[in-house]
Amino acid sequence: MNRVHFIAIGGSAMHNLAIDLYNQGYDVSGSDDEIFEPALSKLKKYDLLPESIGWHPEIINDKINFIILGMHAKADNPELLKAKELGLQIYSYPDFLYKHSENKLRVVIGGSHGKTSITSMIMHVLKYINIDFDYMVGSKIDGFDTMVRLTKDSNVIIIEGDEYLASPLDPRPKFHIYKPHIALISGIEWDHINVFPTFDNYKQQFSKFIDLIEQNGTLIYTADDSNVIDVVNTSRNNIKKLAYKAIDFEIKDGITYIETPIGKQEVYVFGLHNMKNIAGAHLICKELGVDDMQFFEAIQTFKGSSKRLELIYKGASVNIYKDFAHSPSKLKATIDAVKAQFPERQLIAFMELHTYSSLNKDFLPEYSNAMDKADVPIVFYNNHALELKRMPPLDKEYVKKCFKNNDLKVFDNLSEFNEFLNNVTWEKTNLLLMSSGNFGNLNIANLIHLIESK
């Protein structure tokens, strides 16, 4: 039996990969210095939760076949140092995915936004029409037990291709490792300022991604992003290139309908950005042999993925949505989508600054006018998060100045936001919660109780 140890097992992809390997019969262990939900409960369910939090180099020995190293660990991690001392095989999880899929058709979805949604749509369609495939996706999806599945028998793997770095030992962006046969770029907008200090440096990563597409491969890309067009047009890779735009759609009484080759169809997902995502997913599926009727029959049953305009509460005249939006374009697209879907309702848009980029004083001006479509725009940041990231404190007035929105409310503690919520008249109001974190530990159950009691 292969024995594998995960250093930083609590990561989103890491704990899902650990569970998948455990289900395949691997002897799996892991460690981390912090593990949050949902990883905590899922690892506990499979008896994979470390006995104690922290790093334990004494458990690293030559009985371990290989190590999988997460980005959360540092280069001087004591377990990593022990593994290197023993000469153990060490993989980042992208390395391991590539090793597993060397003889498979690799489909990689890249881009600064929309990766998870497009990957989820493709997975939903393929499952709906009973095509077998492996996958790695960045969010929980209805109908899939884990976010990672690796098998010996499937001939195709669908991978969400993150541009962040692979591991403390491997400074390559993850999506540079996969060498796709079919690739997609959904958009390019500066992100991860702590790793890519300039936009040009960030943009170069997508040029290299294109150059790494396998010979005779295919690149599918959005046709209305000038940065994407630039990297596609300057690419030297002699591959097939297919552009896409948003599928035609209309909104009636809070419901979105799309125009398809097989007629008008109601869909659960909404917003211009999701209409683009459907178009991109459609082209990927066509490359995989899925015909139009199969695709559009399947896509009308797609309900979205976790924290991507996820409806977490529906009342008589109040909806609450949760979304992963944290970068300027994601913020704008998500707010615009909810306001367009429900123009007659007041929109309270709450955004948590949580990432290194969003909390960076030099990056904050990128958020200029990003929340203008919200009736009540709110930005929240946690001073404790700044301390943990060893970043300087933020000034509320500076944050407001960067967003260039006179109506913006800025809170730096959750009690202020809760006090604000207590004074809201909730009739004909939607609340949109946006963060890559946990919204400052906002108690959603209490919030729903507050709304229902008014």
C-alpha positions as CSV (number, residue, x, y, z in Angstrom):
1,M,0.0,0.0,0.0
2,N,1.3,3.4,-1.0
3,R,1.8,5.7,2.0
4,V,1.5,9.5,1.4
5,H,1.8,12.4,3.8
6,F,0.3,15.8,3.2
7,I,2.1,18.9,4.6
8,A,-0.6,21.5,4.9
9,I,-3.5,19.1,4.5
10,G,-6.1,21.7,5.4
11,G,-5.9,23.5,2.1
12,S,-8.9,23.5,-0.2
13,A,-7.4,21.3,-3.0
14,M,-5.1,19.5,-0.5
15,H,-7.8,18.0,1.8
16,N,-9.9,17.0,-1.2
17,L,-6.9,15.2,-2.8
18,A,-6.2,13.5,0.5
19,I,-9.7,12.2,0.7
20,D,-9.7,11.0,-2.9
21,L,-6.4,9.1,-2.4
22,Y,-7.7,7.6,0.8
23,N,-10.8,6.4,-1.1
24,Q,-8.5,4.8,-3.6
25,G,-6.8,2.8,-0.9
26,Y,-3.7,4.9,-0.1
27,D,-2.5,5.1,3.5
28,V,-2.9,8.9,4.1
29,S,-1.7,11.1,6.9
30,G,-1.3,14.9,7.1
31,S,-0.6,17.9,9.2
32,D,-1.3,21.6,9.4
33,D,-1.0,24.6,11.8
34,E,-4.6,25.6,11.1
35,I,-7.6,23.8,9.7
36,F,-10.9,25.5,9.1
37,E,-14.3,24.4,7.8
38,P,-15.2,22.7,5.6
39,A,-11.9,20.9,5.6
40,L,-12.1,20.2,9.3
41,S,-15.4,18.3,9.2
42,K,-14.5,16.5,5.9
43,L,-11.1,15.2,7.2
44,K,-12.7,14.2,10.5
45,K,-15.4,12.2,8.6
46,Y,-12.7,10.1,6.9
47,D,-10.6,9.8,10.0
48,L,-7.8,11.9,8.3
49,L,-7.8,14.8,10.8
50,P,-4.4,15.2,12.4
51,E,-4.3,14.2,16.0
52,S,-2.9,17.6,17.0
53,I,-2.5,20.9,15.2
54,G,1.0,21.9,14.2
55,W,4.1,20.5,12.5
56,H,5.5,17.2,13.7
57,P,8.8,16.2,12.0
58,E,9.1,13.1,14.1
59,I,6.3,11.5,12.1
60,I,8.2,11.9,8.8
61,N,10.1,8.6,8.1
62,D,11.4,6.5,5.2
63,K,8.2,4.4,5.3
64,I,6.4,7.3,3.5
65,N,6.4,6.8,-0.3
66,F,5.9,10.4,-1.1
67,I,5.0,13.8,0.3
68,I,2.4,16.2,-1.2
69,L,3.4,19.8,-0.2
70,G,0.8,22.6,0.0
71,M,1.5,26.3,-0.6
72,H,0.5,27.2,2.9
73,A,3.6,25.6,4.3
74,K,6.8,27.6,4.3
75,A,10.2,26.6,2.9
76,D,11.6,26.2,6.4
77,N,8.7,23.9,7.5
78,P,10.2,21.3,9.9
79,E,8.4,18.4,8.3
80,L,9.5,19.5,4.9
81,L,13.1,19.8,6.1
82,K,12.9,16.3,7.5
83,A,11.5,14.9,4.3
84,K,14.3,16.5,2.3
85,E,16.9,15.2,4.7
86,L,15.5,11.7,4.2
87,G,15.4,12.1,0.4
88,L,11.7,11.5,0.1
89,Q,9.8,12.2,-3.2
90,I,8.1,15.6,-2.8
91,Y,5.3,16.7,-5.0
92,S,3.2,19.9,-5.1
93,Y,-0.4,19.0,-5.7
94,P,-0.2,20.3,-9.3
95,D,2.8,18.1,-9.9
96,F,0.9,15.1,-8.6
97,L,-2.1,15.9,-10.8
98,Y,0.2,16.2,-13.9
99,K,2.0,12.9,-13.0
100,H,-1.4,11.2,-12.7
101,S,-2.7,12.6,-16.0
102,E,0.4,12.4,-18.3
103,N,-1.4,9.9,-20.5
104,K,-4.9,11.6,-20.4
105,L,-6.5,14.3,-22.4
106,R,-5.9,17.4,-20.2
107,V,-8.4,20.2,-20.2
108,V,-7.3,23.3,-18.2
109,I,-9.5,26.3,-17.4
110,G,-7.5,29.4,-16.7
111,G,-8.2,33.1,-16.2
112,S,-8.5,35.7,-13.5
113,H,-12.2,35.1,-13.1
114,G,-14.8,32.5,-14.0
115,K,-12.5,29.5,-13.7
116,T,-14.5,27.7,-11.1
117,S,-17.8,28.3,-12.7
118,I,-16.7,27.2,-16.2
119,T,-15.0,24.1,-14.8
120,S,-18.2,23.3,-12.8
121,M,-20.4,23.7,-15.9
122,I,-18.2,21.4,-18.0
123,M,-18.2,18.8,-15.2
124,H,-22.0,19.0,-14.8
125,V,-22.5,18.5,-18.5
126,L,-20.2,15.6,-18.8
127,K,-21.7,13.9,-15.8
128,Y,-25.2,14.6,-17.1
129,I,-24.5,12.7,-20.4
130,N,-22.5,10.0,-18.6
131,I,-19.0,10.7,-19.9
132,D,-16.4,9.5,-17.4
133,F,-13.6,11.9,-16.4
134,D,-11.2,12.9,-13.7
135,Y,-11.2,16.4,-12.3
136,M,-9.9,19.1,-9.9
137,V,-12.1,22.1,-9.2
138,G,-11.9,24.9,-6.7
139,S,-15.4,24.7,-5.2
140,K,-18.0,22.2,-4.0
141,I,-20.5,21.3,-6.8
142,D,-23.9,19.5,-6.4
143,G,-23.6,15.9,-7.5
144,F,-19.9,15.6,-6.7
145,D,-18.7,14.3,-3.3
146,T,-15.2,15.8,-3.5
147,M,-13.5,18.6,-5.5
148,V,-10.8,16.1,-6.8
149,R,-11.3,12.7,-8.5
150,L,-8.4,10.7,-9.9
151,T,-8.9,7.3,-11.6
152,K,-6.9,4.9,-13.7
153,D,-9.6,4.3,-16.3
154,S,-10.9,7.7,-17.4
155,N,-9.2,9.2,-20.5
156,V,-10.0,12.9,-19.7
157,I,-9.2,15.2,-16.8
158,I,-10.8,18.6,-16.3
159,I,-8.6,20.9,-14.2
160,E,-9.2,24.4,-12.8
161,G,-5.9,26.1,-13.6
162,D,-5.0,28.5,-10.8
163,E,-2.2,31.1,-11.6
164,Y,-0.9,31.1,-8.0
165,L,2.4,29.4,-7.2
166,A,2.6,25.7,-6.8
167,S,4.5,25.2,-3.6
168,P,7.3,26.7,-1.4
169,L,9.7,24.6,-3.5
170,D,8.2,25.4,-6.8
171,P,7.6,29.0,-7.8
172,R,5.8,28.2,-11.0
173,P,2.1,29.2,-11.4
174,K,0.1,26.0,-11.0
175,F,-1.4,26.2,-14.5
176,H,2.1,26.2,-16.1
177,I,2.5,22.6,-14.8
178,Y,-0.5,20.9,-16.5
179,K,0.5,21.3,-20.2
180,P,-3.1,21.2,-21.6
181,H,-4.4,19.7,-24.8
182,I,-7.4,22.0,-24.6
183,A,-7.1,25.3,-22.7
184,L,-9.4,28.2,-21.9
185,I,-8.6,31.8,-20.8
186,S,-11.7,33.6,-19.3
187,G,-10.1,37.0,-18.7
188,I,-7.0,38.7,-17.4
189,E,-7.1,41.1,-14.5
190,W,-4.2,41.8,-12.2
191,D,-4.2,39.7,-9.0
192,H,-1.8,38.2,-6.5
193,I,0.2,41.4,-6.1
194,N,2.3,39.7,-3.5
195,V,3.6,37.3,-6.1
196,F,3.3,39.3,-9.3
197,P,4.3,42.9,-8.4
198,T,3.3,44.4,-11.8
199,F,0.5,43.8,-14.2
200,D,2.9,43.1,-17.0
201,N,4.5,40.4,-14.9
202,Y,1.1,38.9,-14.2
203,K,0.1,39.0,-17.8
204,Q,3.2,37.2,-18.9
205,Q,2.1,34.2,-17.0
206,F,-0.8,33.8,-19.4
207,S,1.4,34.1,-22.4
208,K,3.5,31.3,-21.1
209,F,0.4,29.2,-20.3
210,I,-0.5,29.5,-24.0
211,D,3.0,28.5,-25.1
212,L,2.7,25.4,-22.9
213,I,-0.4,24.0,-24.7
214,E,0.5,20.7,-26.3
215,Q,1.2,20.5,-30.0
216,N,-2.0,20.5,-32.1
217,G,-3.9,21.6,-29.1
218,T,-6.8,24.1,-28.8
219,L,-7.1,27.5,-27.0
220,I,-10.5,28.8,-26.3
221,Y,-10.6,32.5,-25.1
222,T,-13.0,35.3,-24.4
223,A,-13.3,37.7,-27.3
224,D,-14.1,40.9,-25.3
225,D,-11.0,41.2,-23.0
226,S,-8.2,43.3,-24.6
227,N,-5.6,41.8,-22.4
228,V,-6.6,38.3,-23.5
229,I,-6.7,39.3,-27.1
230,D,-3.1,40.7,-26.7
231,V,-1.6,37.5,-25.3
232,V,-3.4,35.4,-27.8
233,N,-2.3,37.5,-30.8
234,T,1.3,37.6,-29.7
235,S,1.5,33.8,-29.0
236,R,3.9,31.9,-31.1
237,N,2.2,28.6,-30.4
238,N,0.7,27.1,-33.6
239,I,-2.6,25.8,-32.2
240,K,-6.3,26.1,-33.0
241,K,-7.8,29.2,-31.4
242,L,-11.5,29.7,-30.8
243,A,-13.0,32.9,-29.4
244,Y,-16.3,33.2,-27.6
245,K,-18.7,35.9,-26.4
246,A,-21.7,35.8,-24.0
247,I,-24.6,33.7,-25.1
248,D,-27.7,35.8,-26.0
249,F,-30.1,36.1,-23.0
250,E,-33.0,38.0,-21.5
251,I,-34.4,38.5,-18.0
252,K,-38.1,38.4,-17.2
253,D,-39.5,38.6,-13.7
254,G,-36.2,37.7,-12.1
255,I,-35.6,34.7,-14.4
256,T,-32.9,34.4,-17.0
257,Y,-33.6,32.8,-20.4
258,I,-30.9,31.9,-22.9
259,E,-31.1,31.6,-26.7
260,T,-29.8,28.3,-27.9
261,P,-29.7,26.3,-31.1
262,I,-32.6,24.2,-29.7
263,G,-34.7,27.1,-28.6
264,K,-35.1,29.5,-25.6
265,Q,-34.3,27.9,-22.2
266,E,-34.6,29.0,-18.6
267,V,-31.4,28.7,-16.6
268,Y,-30.6,28.9,-12.9
269,V,-27.4,30.9,-13.2
270,F,-27.6,34.6,-14.1
271,G,-25.5,37.6,-14.9
272,L,-23.6,38.6,-18.0
273,H,-20.4,37.0,-16.7
274,N,-22.3,33.7,-16.4
275,M,-23.6,34.0,-19.9
276,K,-19.9,34.3,-21.0
277,N,-19.1,31.3,-18.8
278,I,-21.8,29.2,-20.5
279,A,-20.4,30.1,-23.9
280,G,-16.9,29.1,-22.9
281,A,-18.0,25.8,-21.4
282,H,-20.0,25.1,-24.5
283,L,-16.9,25.4,-26.8
284,I,-14.9,23.2,-24.4
285,C,-17.6,20.5,-24.4
286,K,-17.8,20.7,-28.3
287,E,-14.1,19.9,-28.4
288,L,-14.8,16.9,-26.2
289,G,-17.5,15.6,-28.6
290,V,-20.6,16.9,-26.9
291,D,-23.3,18.1,-29.3
292,D,-25.5,21.2,-28.9
293,M,-28.6,19.3,-27.8
294,Q,-26.7,17.4,-25.1
295,F,-25.0,20.5,-23.8
296,F,-28.0,22.8,-23.6
297,E,-30.2,20.1,-22.1
298,A,-27.6,19.6,-19.4
299,I,-26.8,23.3,-18.8
300,Q,-30.4,24.2,-17.9
301,T,-30.2,21.9,-14.9
302,F,-26.9,23.5,-13.6
303,K,-27.5,25.3,-10.3
304,G,-24.0,26.8,-9.9
305,S,-21.2,26.0,-7.5
306,S,-20.6,26.9,-3.9
307,K,-20.0,30.6,-3.2
308,R,-20.6,31.6,-6.8
309,L,-23.8,33.7,-6.6
310,E,-25.0,30.9,-4.3
311,L,-28.5,31.6,-3.0
312,I,-28.3,30.9,0.7
313,Y,-31.7,32.3,1.7
314,K,-34.9,33.1,-0.2
315,G,-37.7,35.0,1.4
316,A,-40.9,36.6,0.1
317,S,-39.1,39.7,-1.1
318,V,-35.5,39.1,0.2
319,N,-32.7,37.0,-1.2
320,I,-29.2,36.5,0.3
321,Y,-26.4,35.5,-2.0
322,K,-22.9,34.4,-1.2
323,D,-20.1,34.9,-3.7
324,F,-16.3,34.4,-3.8
325,A,-15.9,37.8,-5.5
326,H,-12.8,39.7,-4.2
327,S,-11.0,41.2,-7.2
328,P,-12.3,44.4,-8.8
329,S,-13.8,42.8,-12.0
330,K,-15.4,40.0,-10.0
331,L,-16.9,42.5,-7.6
332,K,-18.4,44.6,-10.4
333,A,-19.7,41.6,-12.4
334,T,-21.4,40.0,-9.4
335,I,-23.0,43.3,-8.2
336,D,-24.2,44.1,-11.7
337,A,-25.6,40.6,-12.1
338,V,-27.8,40.8,-9.0
339,K,-29.0,44.3,-9.8
340,A,-29.9,43.4,-13.4
341,Q,-31.7,40.3,-12.2
342,F,-33.8,42.2,-9.6
343,P,-33.8,45.9,-10.6
344,E,-36.8,46.7,-8.4
345,R,-35.1,45.5,-5.2
346,Q,-32.6,47.5,-3.1
347,L,-29.2,45.8,-3.3
348,I,-27.0,45.8,-0.2
349,A,-23.5,44.7,-1.3
350,F,-21.1,43.7,1.4
351,M,-17.5,43.0,0.4
352,E,-14.7,41.8,2.7
353,L,-11.2,42.8,1.9
354,H,-9.3,39.5,2.7
355,T,-6.6,38.7,0.1
356,Y,-3.1,40.1,0.1
357,S,-4.0,42.1,-3.0
358,S,-7.3,43.6,-1.7
359,L,-5.6,44.6,1.6
360,N,-2.6,46.2,-0.1
361,K,-2.7,50.0,-0.2
362,D,-1.1,50.1,-3.6
363,F,-3.6,47.8,-5.1
364,L,-6.8,49.3,-3.5
365,P,-7.2,52.0,-6.2
366,E,-7.9,49.2,-8.7
367,Y,-11.3,49.0,-7.0
368,S,-12.4,52.4,-8.3
369,N,-16.1,52.5,-9.1
370,A,-16.4,48.7,-8.7
371,M,-19.4,48.9,-6.4
372,D,-21.3,51.7,-8.1
373,K,-24.3,49.6,-9.1
374,A,-25.1,48.7,-5.4
375,D,-27.7,50.8,-3.7
376,V,-25.9,50.3,-0.4
377,P,-22.2,49.5,-0.9
378,I,-20.3,48.2,2.2
379,V,-16.6,47.3,2.5
380,F,-15.4,45.4,5.6
381,Y,-11.9,44.5,6.7
382,N,-10.6,42.8,9.8
383,N,-7.7,44.4,11.5
384,H,-6.7,40.9,12.9
385,A,-6.4,39.7,9.3
386,L,-3.9,42.5,8.5
387,E,-1.9,41.5,11.6
388,L,-1.8,37.9,10.6
389,K,-0.6,38.8,7.1
390,R,1.9,41.2,8.6
391,M,0.5,44.1,6.7
392,P,0.2,47.8,7.8
393,P,-3.2,49.0,9.1
394,L,-5.7,50.5,6.7
395,D,-7.4,53.9,7.1
396,K,-11.2,53.9,6.5
397,E,-11.1,57.2,4.6
398,Y,-8.4,55.9,2.4
399,V,-10.4,52.8,1.5
400,K,-13.4,55.0,0.7
401,K,-11.3,57.2,-1.5
402,C,-9.9,54.3,-3.5
403,F,-13.4,53.0,-4.3
404,K,-14.5,56.4,-5.5
405,N,-18.0,56.0,-4.1
406,N,-19.5,58.6,-1.8
407,D,-22.2,56.2,-0.6
408,L,-19.7,53.6,0.5
409,K,-19.8,52.5,4.1
410,V,-16.5,51.1,5.5
411,F,-16.4,49.0,8.6
412,D,-13.4,47.5,10.3
413,N,-15.2,45.4,12.9
414,L,-18.2,43.1,12.6
415,S,-20.2,44.8,15.4
416,E,-20.6,47.9,13.3
417,F,-22.0,45.8,10.4
418,N,-24.4,44.0,12.7
419,E,-25.6,47.3,14.1
420,F,-26.2,48.5,10.5
421,L,-28.2,45.3,9.7
422,N,-30.4,45.8,12.8
423,N,-31.6,49.0,11.2
424,V,-32.3,47.8,7.7
425,T,-35.9,47.6,6.4
426,W,-35.7,44.3,4.5
427,E,-38.8,44.4,2.3
428,K,-37.8,44.2,-1.4
429,T,-34.1,44.0,-0.5
430,N,-31.3,41.6,-1.7
431,L,-28.1,41.1,0.3
432,L,-25.0,40.1,-1.5
433,L,-22.1,38.8,0.6
434,M,-18.7,38.7,-1.2
435,S,-15.4,37.4,0.1
436,S,-12.7,34.8,-0.4
437,G,-12.7,34.5,3.4
438,N,-15.4,33.8,5.9
439,F,-17.0,37.3,6.1
440,G,-15.3,38.0,9.5
441,N,-17.2,35.0,11.0
442,L,-20.5,36.7,10.3
443,N,-23.3,34.5,11.8
444,I,-25.5,33.8,8.8
445,A,-28.2,31.9,10.9
446,N,-28.6,35.0,13.2
447,L,-28.8,37.2,10.1
448,I,-31.6,35.1,8.6
449,H,-33.4,35.1,12.0
450,L,-33.2,38.9,12.0
451,I,-34.7,39.2,8.6
452,E,-37.5,36.8,9.3
453,S,-38.4,38.6,12.6
454,K,-39.0,41.9,10.8
